[in-house]
Amino acid sequence: MKKFDLVVVGGGILGCAVASWASGLFEGKMAVVEREDRVAAHTSGRNTGVVHRPFYLDPAKKRAFAISAQASYGLWEDWAKRNGLPWSPVGTLEVAVEGEQLSVLKNYMRFAKENGMTEGETELLDPQDVAKLEPLVRCEGAILCRTDTAVDFAAFADSLMKVAMSNGVEALMGTRVVDLKEREEGVEVVLHDGGRLMAECLVNCAGGGAMDLAKMLGIARGYEDLHFRGEYWRVDEAFGRKLGHNVYSVPRHAEFPFLDPHFIVRSDGSREVGPNAVLVADPYSYQGFAKTALKSVPKLLERPILPKLRLMANPRFLSLVSQEWQSSISKSAMCERVRRFIPSLSPSLLTRRGIAGVRSSVIDEDGFVPEAIELESPHSYHVVNYNSPGATGAPAYSAYVLYKMMSGGQLDHMKRRSAGTIWDFDEVVSRFGKR
Ligand SMILES: Cc1cc2nc3c(=O)[nH]c(=O)nc-3n(C[C@H](O)[C@H](O)[C@H](O)COP(=O)(O)OP(=O)(O)OC[C@H]3O[C@@H](n4cnc5c(N)ncnc54)[C@H](O)[C@@H]3O)c2cc1C
C-alpha cells in the first residue's frame, strides 16, 4: 500500500490551497486525491465568481468567514497580478428592495468597519444616488461596495494546484475515495478501483462529499447535509451592458440558504442572473427537476432525522423550497425575482441557461449552521459546510486549517522546509488571533 505523509481529499479551491501551503511549509510525501479529471470541477468552478468583501458578514456570527475574506482579498489580488489571472473590480450594489431592509444596510456598514474594510470601499446610497449610478435599478437604498471583484476561481484553484505539484505533490485525478478507516499508523484510504493508500494524516476538503467522508470515520454525528442547486441564466448582451455593477438584494430569509438571485457581471464581461437554491438529492445534480426532486425525498429521511423533521414542519421553509423549485422550472419565475430590483428585465432577455453549482448546507438540531465546521479524528481533519464566501476566503482559511492541525500535533511527523510559501503563512494566521 502506497504511504503518504499527507493526503488532501478534494481538488476544489480549498484542497488546492491547503496543498499549496502544506507543500511549501513541509517536506514529505503528499497527494491530492480528486474524483474528477481536473481541479475545480464542482462548486469551485460553478459559482458566482465574486471575491466578496466582508461588509455583509456579521463578525460575531461568521467570524472565520469574515476574517478569511478580509485576509484573502489582498492575497488574491497579488496572486492574480503575479499570474496574469482575471481581476475585475466591478463593485456590487447591495440593494434594500423594501424600506424595512434599510436597517440591515446600516448594520452592514458597521460590519464593514468591524471587519477591517477601509472607509472608501463602501458607501450608503439613497434611491436617487442609485438611479444616477445604475438607472435600471429600483430600490429604497443601497450599499455600494467598490472593491467586490469578478474573478475566475477555477483558474485560481488550478494555479494553486500547479504550485503544489511543482513542490512535489502528487495529483491523483479521476480517483474517488469510497471508504476511510482509522488505523494506528494513519487513515487507510479506499479508492473506487479497489486501490488503497495509507495517509499518516488526511485533510478532508471534499466539498459536497465532505460530510459522507467524515461519517465514514464515525465523526460528524448530529449533523446532516442538504444540497441546493444554484442555477444561472445568461442575460442578453445589449441589455446586460446597461448595468456595470453586480446587483445583490438584501436576503429576506437570512436563516435559510435561500438568497434571491443577483445580477452578475462575470470576469469575462458577460452578464448573468442567479443563483436560486433548488433542493436536490446530491452535490452533482446539475440538471433536471422531476427526478432530482423525487430523489431528494429519501435524503430528507436520512439520519439524523430530527433536524430535518423540524425544517419540514416549518411552513416558511417549505414555501421557500417550493418557490425555488418553481424558479428552476420556469424562466419567468426566475426573472420575476430579479425584476423586484431591475423591473425592465423580461424573460425574453434571459437568453439561455448558464452554469449551475451546488451548495451543501449542514443542519443540526438548531437549523442551518452558519459557519464552516471543523472535525477531527486522530489522523484526520475535516472541513464541512464550507460555503459562500468560501472561494474568496480559501487562501487564508486553508492556512488557518493547517495552523490548527499543526497546533494539534497532526503534522509533527513532517519536517519544516525552507523553500517557502507563496504568501506569508505567519502573517496570514495571525489575522485569526487579532480580534
Ligand atoms: C451557486 C454558488 C455560488 C457561489 N458564489 C460564490 C462567490 O461568488 N464567491 C465565493 O467566495 N464563494 C462562492 N460560493 C461558495 C464557494 O464556491 C465554495 O465555498 C467553494 O468553492 C468550496 O470549495 P471546496 O474546495 O470546499 O469545494 P469543491 O469545489 O466542491 O471541491 C471539493 C472537491 O472534492 C472532490 N470530491 C468530493 N468527494 C470526493 C471523493 N469521495 N473522492 C475524491 N474527491 C472527492 C470533488 O470532486 C470536488 O472537486 C458559491 C457557491 C455556490 C454553490
The ligand as an SDF file (V2000), in Angstrom:
LIG
                    3D

 53 58  0  0  0  0  0  0  0  0999 V2000
  -24.1150   28.8230   -6.5760 C   0  0  0  0  0  0  0  0  0  0  0  0
  -22.9160   29.1940   -5.7560 C   0  0  0  0  0  0  0  0  0  0  0  0
  -22.3320   30.4580   -5.8870 C   0  0  0  0  0  0  0  0  0  0  0  0
  -21.2240   30.8080   -5.1210 C   0  0  0  0  0  0  0  0  0  0  0  0
  -20.6200   32.0160   -5.3200 N   0  0  0  0  0  0  0  0  0  0  0  0
  -19.5070   32.3350   -4.6250 C   0  0  0  0  0  0  0  0  0  0  0  0
  -18.8260   33.5640   -4.8620 C   0  0  0  0  0  0  0  0  0  0  0  0
  -19.1910   34.3570   -5.7300 O   0  0  0  0  0  0  0  0  0  0  0  0
  -17.7430   33.8570   -4.0930 N   0  0  0  0  0  0  0  0  0  0  0  0
  -17.3040   32.9970   -3.1240 C   0  0  0  0  0  0  0  0  0  0  0  0
  -16.3350   33.3240   -2.4480 O   0  0  0  0  0  0  0  0  0  0  0  0
  -17.9070   31.8080   -2.9020 N   0  0  0  0  0  0  0  0  0  0  0  0
  -18.9830   31.4500   -3.6390 C   0  0  0  0  0  0  0  0  0  0  0  0
  -19.5920   30.2420   -3.4360 N   0  0  0  0  0  0  0  0  0  0  0  0
  -19.0100   29.3120   -2.4600 C   0  0  0  0  0  0  0  0  0  0  0  0
  -17.7510   28.6650   -2.9950 C   0  0  0  0  0  0  0  0  0  0  0  0
  -17.8970   28.3260   -4.3570 O   0  0  0  0  0  0  0  0  0  0  0  0
  -17.4140   27.4330   -2.1480 C   0  0  0  0  0  0  0  0  0  0  0  0
  -17.3580   27.8200   -0.7870 O   0  0  0  0  0  0  0  0  0  0  0  0
  -16.0710   26.8220   -2.5300 C   0  0  0  0  0  0  0  0  0  0  0  0
  -15.9490   26.6500   -3.9170 O   0  0  0  0  0  0  0  0  0  0  0  0
  -15.8960   25.4830   -1.8320 C   0  0  0  0  0  0  0  0  0  0  0  0
  -14.6690   24.9410   -2.2450 O   0  0  0  0  0  0  0  0  0  0  0  0
  -14.2690   23.4770   -1.8360 P   0  0  0  0  0  0  0  0  0  0  0  0
  -12.9080   23.2480   -2.3560 O   0  0  0  0  0  0  0  0  0  0  0  0
  -14.5090   23.2910   -0.3770 O   0  0  0  0  0  0  0  0  0  0  0  0
  -15.3640   22.5290   -2.5420 O   0  0  0  0  0  0  0  0  0  0  0  0
  -15.4630   21.9790   -4.0440 P   0  0  0  0  0  0  0  0  0  0  0  0
  -15.1360   22.9870   -5.0490 O   0  0  0  0  0  0  0  0  0  0  0  0
  -16.7900   21.3100   -4.1480 O   0  0  0  0  0  0  0  0  0  0  0  0
  -14.3300   20.8910   -4.0990 O   0  0  0  0  0  0  0  0  0  0  0  0
  -14.4500   19.6400   -3.4820 C   0  0  0  0  0  0  0  0  0  0  0  0
  -13.7820   18.6310   -4.3800 C   0  0  0  0  0  0  0  0  0  0  0  0
  -13.7780   17.3710   -3.7290 O   0  0  0  0  0  0  0  0  0  0  0  0
  -13.9750   16.3700   -4.7010 C   0  0  0  0  0  0  0  0  0  0  0  0
  -14.5120   15.1840   -4.0270 N   0  0  0  0  0  0  0  0  0  0  0  0
  -15.6960   15.0660   -3.3820 C   0  0  0  0  0  0  0  0  0  0  0  0
  -15.8450   13.8330   -2.8890 N   0  0  0  0  0  0  0  0  0  0  0  0
  -14.7270   13.1470   -3.2280 C   0  0  0  0  0  0  0  0  0  0  0  0
  -14.3030   11.8090   -3.0150 C   0  0  0  0  0  0  0  0  0  0  0  0
  -15.0660   10.9330   -2.3440 N   0  0  0  0  0  0  0  0  0  0  0  0
  -13.1090   11.4270   -3.5130 N   0  0  0  0  0  0  0  0  0  0  0  0
  -12.3150   12.3090   -4.1870 C   0  0  0  0  0  0  0  0  0  0  0  0
  -12.6820   13.5830   -4.4330 N   0  0  0  0  0  0  0  0  0  0  0  0
  -13.8650   13.9980   -3.9490 C   0  0  0  0  0  0  0  0  0  0  0  0
  -14.9680   16.9850   -5.6710 C   0  0  0  0  0  0  0  0  0  0  0  0
  -14.9050   16.3710   -6.9400 O   0  0  0  0  0  0  0  0  0  0  0  0
  -14.5260   18.4340   -5.6890 C   0  0  0  0  0  0  0  0  0  0  0  0
  -13.6490   18.7260   -6.7610 O   0  0  0  0  0  0  0  0  0  0  0  0
  -20.6930   29.8710   -4.1900 C   0  0  0  0  0  0  0  0  0  0  0  0
  -21.2800   28.6090   -4.0560 C   0  0  0  0  0  0  0  0  0  0  0  0
  -22.3740   28.2630   -4.8370 C   0  0  0  0  0  0  0  0  0  0  0  0
  -22.9720   26.9040   -4.6970 C   0  0  0  0  0  0  0  0  0  0  0  0
  1  2  1  0
  2  3  1  0
  2 52  2  0
  3  4  2  0
  4  5  1  0
  4 50  1  0
  5  6  2  0
  6  7  1  0
  6 13  1  0
  7  8  2  0
  7  9  1  0
  9 10  1  0
 10 11  2  0
 10 12  1  0
 12 13  2  0
 13 14  1  0
 14 15  1  0
 14 50  1  0
 15 16  1  0
 16 17  1  0
 16 18  1  0
 18 19  1  0
 18 20  1  0
 20 21  1  0
 20 22  1  0
 22 23  1  0
 23 24  1  0
 24 25  2  0
 24 26  1  0
 24 27  1  0
 27 28  1  0
 28 29  2  0
 28 30  1  0
 28 31  1  0
 31 32  1  0
 32 33  1  0
 33 34  1  0
 33 48  1  0
 34 35  1  0
 35 36  1  0
 35 46  1  0
 36 37  1  0
 36 45  1  0
 37 38  2  0
 38 39  1  0
 39 40  1  0
 39 45  2  0
 40 41  1  0
 40 42  2  0
 42 43  1  0
 43 44  2  0
 44 45  1  0
 46 47  1  0
 46 48  1  0
 48 49  1  0
 50 51  2  0
 51 52  1  0
 52 53  1  0
M  END
$$$$
